[in-house]
Amino acid sequence: MSITRYCAELLEAASHYHVRYGDRLANHLPMVLIALDKMGASHAELQHAFDRSIPYLERPQLLPPDPNVSILDCRNREELFPSALQYYEKQFRQHGIAECLKNELPPLLPAIATAAFHPLIRTAYGIDAGHLEEIAAGLAYWNLEFRVFPASQKQIPEPAADILSMLAKHFPLIALAPGNISDHMMSVTGQEGWMDTPIQPELLGLEDIAEVAIGSYLGTGDFTLLHGVTSCHALRLVLSYCPVPETALREFWKGLAIAYLSTGPKPVTSSMERRSFLDWEAIRKSACASEDDHIIKMSYSCQQEGMKYGKQEYLYAATKLFF
């Protein structure tokens, strides 16, 4: 396990709370604990994150696990969430993390963007922590929120970096339904002409997606697109367990394009200004002292993606979180 024992103990206590609360809001606590631990948070900082979160979380009365219920029957049925969780935990114990993920991820990939990418992110954080129960919780959450965003599969020669601006010209004003980010994204797919609009580039790699994700976030400052950065980090963590990585890349790209359009779409302006940056140590300390779940997770993702790609944009994005 690549987290501290204290973090693991808090994750065990956090496991008694549901993966969502309120009106389908994601329970960020386990992800926050892992991100903080990975950034070197103290015991007191980890405990504070736990204590400030649990008053808002829920422990609903659900049906006891039924080993005879199939995982497909558990989709979108909250009362069967314990059965889904038990199913995934059993698969991990029997087959190990790597083999289980290679078997269980492909059926979930069409819904990779569901619930504003949070099930993907929770699964990836579990992988990052080497924590079997957290990976199982992420997959069960993914199954619970299984929602596919329809789109054209046609591929066009334009690079990924140009496609979002093309889509913004084609759909300059999106009428959004009320609700959360996931509802806004689904309303994009109901726009006239949507299914006839190609969104997939012929050539698509993980770094192409990462470049668009950080560029569109910096260029808009939009909260929805912050999830594009944190979920792209998550995609990288799960990708090696996908038997056909291109499937995951293209499903994720579709979700990112839809997420961008759901912002209005907002115009993407110059992504970096000339200014001084914090260093990573200052960002780490600020994140560990933060009261904001999204700032904590975004700081960790920027740190990890910055190390992976060596791009200054991640340091800039993390710096902007604190100003």
C-alpha positions in Angstrom: 0.0 0.0 0.0 1.4 3.4 -0.9 -0.4 5.5 1.7 0.3 5.9 5.4 -1.3 3.7 8.0 -3.1 6.7 9.5 -4.6 7.5 6.1 -5.7 3.9 5.7 -7.4 4.0 9.1 -9.3 7.1 8.2 -10.3 5.5 4.9 -11.7 2.6 6.8 -13.8 5.0 8.9 -14.8 6.9 5.8 -16.0 3.7 4.1 -19.1 3.7 6.3 -20.5 6.7 4.4 -22.1 6.5 1.0 -20.3 7.4 -2.2 -22.7 10.4 -2.7 -24.9 12.7 -0.7 -27.6 15.3 -1.2 -28.7 15.7 -4.8 -26.2 13.2 -6.3 -23.2 15.1 -5.0 -19.9 13.1 -4.9 -18.4 12.2 -1.5 -14.9 13.6 -1.9 -13.6 12.6 1.4 -11.6 9.4 0.5 -10.1 11.1 -2.5 -9.1 14.1 -0.4 -7.6 11.9 2.2 -5.5 10.1 -0.4 -4.4 13.4 -2.1 -3.5 14.9 1.2 -1.5 11.9 2.3 0.3 11.8 -1.0 1.3 15.4 -0.5 2.7 14.7 2.9 -0.1 16.1 5.1 0.3 15.7 8.9 -2.0 13.5 11.0 -3.7 16.6 12.2 -4.4 17.8 8.6 -5.8 14.4 7.6 -8.0 14.3 10.7 -9.2 17.8 10.1 -10.3 16.9 6.6 -12.2 13.9 7.9 -13.8 15.8 10.7 -15.0 18.7 8.5 -16.5 16.4 5.9 -18.5 13.8 7.8 -21.3 16.1 9.0 -22.4 16.4 5.4 -22.1 12.8 4.4 -24.9 10.2 4.5 -25.3 6.6 5.7 -28.6 5.5 4.0 -30.4 2.4 4.9 -29.9 0.1 1.9 -30.6 -3.5 1.2 -28.0 -6.0 2.5 -25.6 -7.4 -0.1 -27.1 -10.2 -2.2 -24.4 -12.3 -3.9 -27.0 -13.7 -6.3 -27.7 -10.2 -7.9 -25.7 -9.6 -11.1 -23.6 -6.6 -11.4 -25.6 -5.4 -14.5 -28.8 -5.5 -12.4 -27.2 -3.1 -9.9 -26.7 -0.4 -12.5 -28.4 2.9 -11.5 -30.1 1.2 -8.5 -29.0 2.8 -5.3 -30.7 0.2 -3.1 -28.4 -2.5 -4.7 -25.2 -0.5 -4.2 -24.0 -2.8 -1.3 -24.4 -5.8 -3.7 -22.3 -4.1 -6.3 -19.6 -3.2 -3.8 -19.5 -6.7 -2.5 -19.3 -8.0 -6.0 -16.2 -5.9 -6.9 -14.5 -6.6 -3.5 -15.0 -10.4 -4.1 -13.5 -10.1 -7.6 -10.4 -8.3 -6.3 -9.9 -10.8 -3.6 -10.2 -13.7 -6.0 -8.3 -12.3 -9.0 -6.1 -9.5 -7.8 -6.2 -5.8 -8.6 -4.7 -5.9 -12.1 -6.7 -8.8 -13.5 -9.9 -7.6 -12.0 -9.5 -4.1 -13.4 -8.8 -5.6 -16.9 -12.0 -7.6 -16.6 -14.3 -5.0 -15.0 -13.2 -1.7 -16.6 -14.3 -2.3 -20.2 -18.0 -2.6 -19.5 -17.8 0.8 -17.6 -15.8 2.8 -20.1 -18.8 4.0 -22.1 -19.8 5.9 -19.0 -16.3 7.2 -18.2 -17.6 10.8 -17.9 -20.6 10.0 -15.7 -21.2 12.0 -12.6 -18.7 14.7 -13.7 -16.0 12.0 -13.9 -16.1 11.4 -10.2 -16.4 7.6 -10.3 -13.4 7.5 -12.6 -11.4 9.7 -10.2 -12.3 7.7 -7.1 -11.3 4.5 -8.9 -8.0 6.0 -9.9 -7.3 7.4 -6.4 -7.8 3.9 -5.1 -5.3 2.5 -7.6 -2.9 5.3 -6.7 -3.2 4.3 -3.0 -3.0 0.6 -3.7 -6.2 0.3 -1.7 -8.5 -2.6 -2.8 -11.6 -1.4 -1.0 -11.4 2.1 -2.4 -10.9 0.8 -6.0 -14.0 -1.4 -5.4 -16.0 1.6 -4.1 -15.0 3.6 -7.2 -16.2 0.8 -9.5 -19.4 0.4 -7.6 -20.0 4.1 -7.8 -19.3 4.0 -11.5 -21.8 1.2 -11.9 -24.4 3.1 -9.8 -24.1 6.3 -11.9 -23.8 4.5 -15.2 -24.8 7.1 -17.8 -23.6 7.2 -21.4 -23.4 10.4 -23.4 -24.2 9.7 -27.0 -22.1 11.3 -29.8 -20.9 10.7 -33.3 -18.0 8.3 -33.6 -16.8 9.7 -36.9 -13.2 10.8 -37.0 -11.8 13.9 -38.7 -8.2 14.9 -39.6 -8.1 18.0 -37.3 -5.9 17.7 -34.2 -7.6 17.4 -30.8 -6.3 20.9 -29.9 -8.5 22.5 -32.6 -11.7 20.5 -32.1 -13.1 22.4 -29.1 -13.0 25.7 -30.9 -14.6 24.1 -33.9 -17.4 22.8 -31.7 -17.8 26.2 -30.0 -18.5 27.8 -33.5 -20.9 25.0 -34.3 -22.8 25.3 -31.0 -22.2 28.9 -29.9 -25.0 28.9 -27.3 -26.0 25.8 -25.4 -29.4 25.8 -23.6 -28.7 23.9 -20.4 -31.2 21.9 -18.3 -31.3 22.6 -14.6 -29.3 20.3 -12.3 -25.6 19.4 -11.8 -22.7 19.1 -14.1 -23.7 15.7 -15.4 -27.2 17.1 -16.2 -25.6 20.0 -18.1 -23.5 17.6 -20.0 -26.4 15.5 -21.0 -28.3 18.5 -22.2 -25.5 19.1 -24.7 -26.3 15.8 -26.4 -29.8 17.0 -27.0 -28.8 20.0 -29.1 -30.0 20.0 -32.7 -27.5 18.4 -35.0 -25.4 17.0 -32.2 -25.3 13.4 -33.4 -24.3 14.5 -36.9 -21.3 16.5 -35.6 -18.0 14.7 -35.6 -15.9 15.3 -32.5 -13.2 12.6 -32.7 -9.7 13.4 -34.1 -8.1 10.7 -36.3 -5.0 10.8 -34.0 -5.6 10.9 -30.3 -3.1 10.2 -27.5 -3.2 10.7 -23.8 -0.8 13.7 -24.0 -3.1 15.3 -26.6 -6.0 15.1 -24.2 -4.0 16.3 -21.3 -2.9 19.4 -23.3 -6.5 20.2 -24.2 -7.7 19.6 -20.6 -5.2 22.0 -18.9 -5.4 24.5 -21.7 -9.2 24.7 -21.7 -9.2 25.0 -17.9 -6.6 27.8 -17.8 -8.3 29.5 -20.7 -11.7 29.6 -19.1 -11.1 29.2 -15.3 -14.3 27.2 -15.4 -15.2 24.8 -12.5 -16.5 22.1 -14.8 -13.2 22.1 -16.7 -11.2 21.8 -13.4 -12.7 18.3 -13.4 -11.2 17.8 -16.9 -7.7 18.2 -15.4 -8.3 16.0 -12.3 -10.1 13.3 -14.4 -7.3 13.4 -17.0 -4.9 12.6 -14.2 -7.3 9.8 -13.3 -7.4 8.5 -16.8 -3.7 8.1 -16.9 -3.8 6.0 -13.7 -6.4 3.6 -15.1 -5.2 3.5 -18.7 -2.7 0.7 -18.3 -5.5 -1.6 -17.0 -7.7 -1.0 -20.1 -7.2 -3.9 -22.6 -7.9 -1.5 -25.5 -6.5 1.8 -24.3 -7.9 3.7 -27.4 -11.4 2.9 -26.3 -10.8 4.7 -22.9 -9.1 7.6 -24.7 -11.9 8.2 -27.1 -14.7 7.8 -24.5 -12.9 10.2 -22.3 -12.3 12.7 -25.1 -16.0 12.6 -25.9 -16.8 13.4 -22.3 -14.2 16.2 -22.2 -15.6 17.8 -25.4 -19.2 17.6 -24.0 -18.0 19.0 -20.6 -16.5 22.0 -22.5 -19.7 22.7 -24.4 -21.7 22.5 -21.2 -19.9 25.6 -20.0 -21.8 27.7 -22.5 -19.4 27.2 -24.2 -17.0 29.8 -22.7 -14.3 31.3 -25.0 -10.8 29.9 -24.3 -8.4 32.8 -23.9 -4.7 32.9 -23.6 -3.9 30.3 -20.9 -0.9 31.9 -19.2 0.0 35.4 -18.0 3.4 36.7 -17.1 3.6 36.4 -13.4 5.5 34.8 -10.6 4.6 31.2 -9.6 4.5 29.5 -6.3 6.9 26.6 -6.1 5.6 23.0 -5.6 6.5 23.0 -1.9 4.5 26.1 -1.2 1.6 24.7 -3.2 1.8 21.4 -1.2 1.7 23.3 2.1 -1.2 25.5 1.0 -3.2 22.6 -0.3 -2.7 20.6 2.9 -4.0 23.6 4.9 -7.0 24.1 2.5 -10.6 23.7 3.5 -11.7 23.2 -0.2 -11.9 19.6 -1.5 -11.5 20.7 -5.1 -8.4 22.8 -4.4 -6.8 19.8 -2.6 -7.5 17.4 -5.4 -6.6 19.9 -8.2 -3.3 20.7 -6.4 -2.4 17.0 -6.3 -3.4 16.4 -9.9 -1.4 19.4 -11.1 1.6 18.3 -9.2 1.4 14.8 -10.6 0.7 15.8 -14.2 3.4 18.5 -14.0 5.9 15.8 -13.1 4.6 13.6 -15.9 4.6 16.1 -18.7 7.1 18.7 -17.5 4.9 21.6 -18.5 4.7 24.9 -16.7 1.0 25.2 -17.2 0.3 22.8 -14.3 2.4 24.9 -11.9 0.5 28.0 -13.1 -2.9 26.4 -12.7 -2.0 25.3 -9.1 -0.7 28.7 -8.3 -3.9 30.3 -9.4 -5.9 28.2 -7.0 -4.5 30.3 -4.1 -4.9 33.8 -5.6 
